[in-house]
Amino acid sequence: MIDETVEEIAEMQTHSSSVVAIKAARALLALGDREFPTVEEYERALERNSDALRRANPSHATLQTTQRELVSRVTESDAETVPAAQAVTEDVVAEVVDRVESAKRRAGERAAAFLEDGDTVFTYDYSSTVLEALTAAAEAGVSLSVRCAEARPRYLGRKMARTLSEFDGFDVTLVVDGAAGIFLDDCDRVMVGMDCIVEDTLYNRVGTYPVAATAADVGVPFVVVGAESKIVGGGFAFENEQRSVSEVIREPADGFAVENPAYDATPMRLVDTVVTDDAVHEY
Amino acid sequence: MIDETVEEIAEMQTHSSSVVAIKAARALLALGDREFPTVEEYERALERNSDALRRANPSHATLQTTQRELVSRVTESDAETVPAAQAVTEDVVAEVVDRVESAKRRAGERAAAFLEDGDTVFTYDYSSTVLEALTAAAEAGVSLSVRCAEARPRYLGRKMARTLSEFDGFDVTLVVDGAAGIFLDDCDRVMVGMDCIVEDTLYNRVGTYPVAATAADVGVPFVVVGAESKIVGGGFAFENEQRSVSEVIREPADGFAVENPAYDATPMRLVDTVVTDDAVHEY
């Protein structure tokens, strides 16, 4: 069961943080059905399996933080029997799963408080957490203008524009990514999601860095929204994913190369605020 | 003849500076076939027609500067007879046409001197003047790596990548515009063309500003190449062209707007060097 989950995580093309992290947390429950002679052996098995799950995607922040938390909370509980340690594991898994499931919504609700009636927001890519924030704002009766950049190569901004076009009182405009410099000018803030934040770097969909650099030059605040579990410490090695060149150009590229990285690295000095389910971090 | 040229300029969708400016300069030669009672009346006709030509595209920098030069040089020649003033006009038109025709090549040759063997250059859009610079470099045996951003919405960077892929010793890579932040990192400089420079603003293909802002943040010099006649003083009102929405998205945009401006405005403080046929301007 755990081995299968390890393989599944390693192969998963989707980077939906919550799905992967929840799957991995629940995989550890398989150890609750086995017998162990001592608490120490149970903890070693927990650690070994958790390591395997984390290594299945070393650049997946929420997976890394939730697994580390699970192991340390079980170990620190100082359970006196194996069944007690297994019961603690079960409780902590349930709590972590609940937190991951609700983190997006709570981060979105917190971020919605930043949006005032009549504001203009610039957003890049399709972020389900930004969508939570805009949904919460809409439900509170806040009217917004939203400029959606298309997010080449996969045009995920079109999906954002289409989704937001259903919201009452929202005035939505789709523009090419390069038009950021023109349309940021009358925006109150940029709001984007995140893949993760590792020390002084925000990793997010390729194209985030130019939007952040332009926003800083225009003088528009740059707000990032996402689960607190996506903020990770050092020792975490983010690995960029190289996606298919056919997303960039379908015709044959004779005589030239095509590169298509999935993520870029934005220096945190260009970020003004990070809103998570736990807190508002000002930079 | 002049009226027809005025209409033609007003309708011209292409912004090829040299073609428009040369056409307008040559249109003034029509006044050489007419009779005028005094030099003053000839000069007034010249001024009136030149004004009409300039007004046909008030945001076309080379048209504005060449027309102003033509009128002032003929007026300042203090010709004593109408045929003498007409002869001066003919000489100045020939000189201006020659300069416009060769400006691109000379600006390109001057810019090529900035490129050293083994350099990596980031370029945006398709600029025939940048192409002149890269051609001159290739002819001098300089090997370069060139990163071409695709320049949405019309993907003119693909044309640049295809053209450069024919050059011996060139290593060409095509990337999406949003990938600038990743690929600028190992570039020696950015080199782009220009529509015009008006006081403290560079107008160029939409998407230039985010590249310039990112280059400044990464610390890569930003070099602009173009004819000196594209640098104009105050009083010149650049008008952005709004292009077809179908260039951004072909499917129906139900419930949301789509905007597609042709140019953006880059603050000159983000530009390090402007190379023209006349000079190298450092900022």
Interface residues (C-beta under 8 A of the other chain):
Chain A: C148 E150 A151 R152 P153 R158 A161 R162 L164 S165 E166 D171 V172 T173 L174 V175 V176 D177 G178 A179 A180 G181 I182 F183 R205 V206 G207 T208 Y209 P210 V211 A213 T214 A216 D217 V248 I249 A253 D254 G255 F256 A257 V258 E259 N260 P261 D264 A265 T266 P267 L270
Chain B: C148 E150 A151 R152 P153 R158 A161 R162 L164 S165 E166 D171 V172 T173 L174 V175 V176 D177 G178 A179 A180 G181 I182 F183 R205 V206 G207 T208 Y209 P210 V211 A213 T214 A216 D217 V248 I249 A253 D254 G255 F256 A257 V258 E259 N260 P261 D264 A265 T266 P267 L270
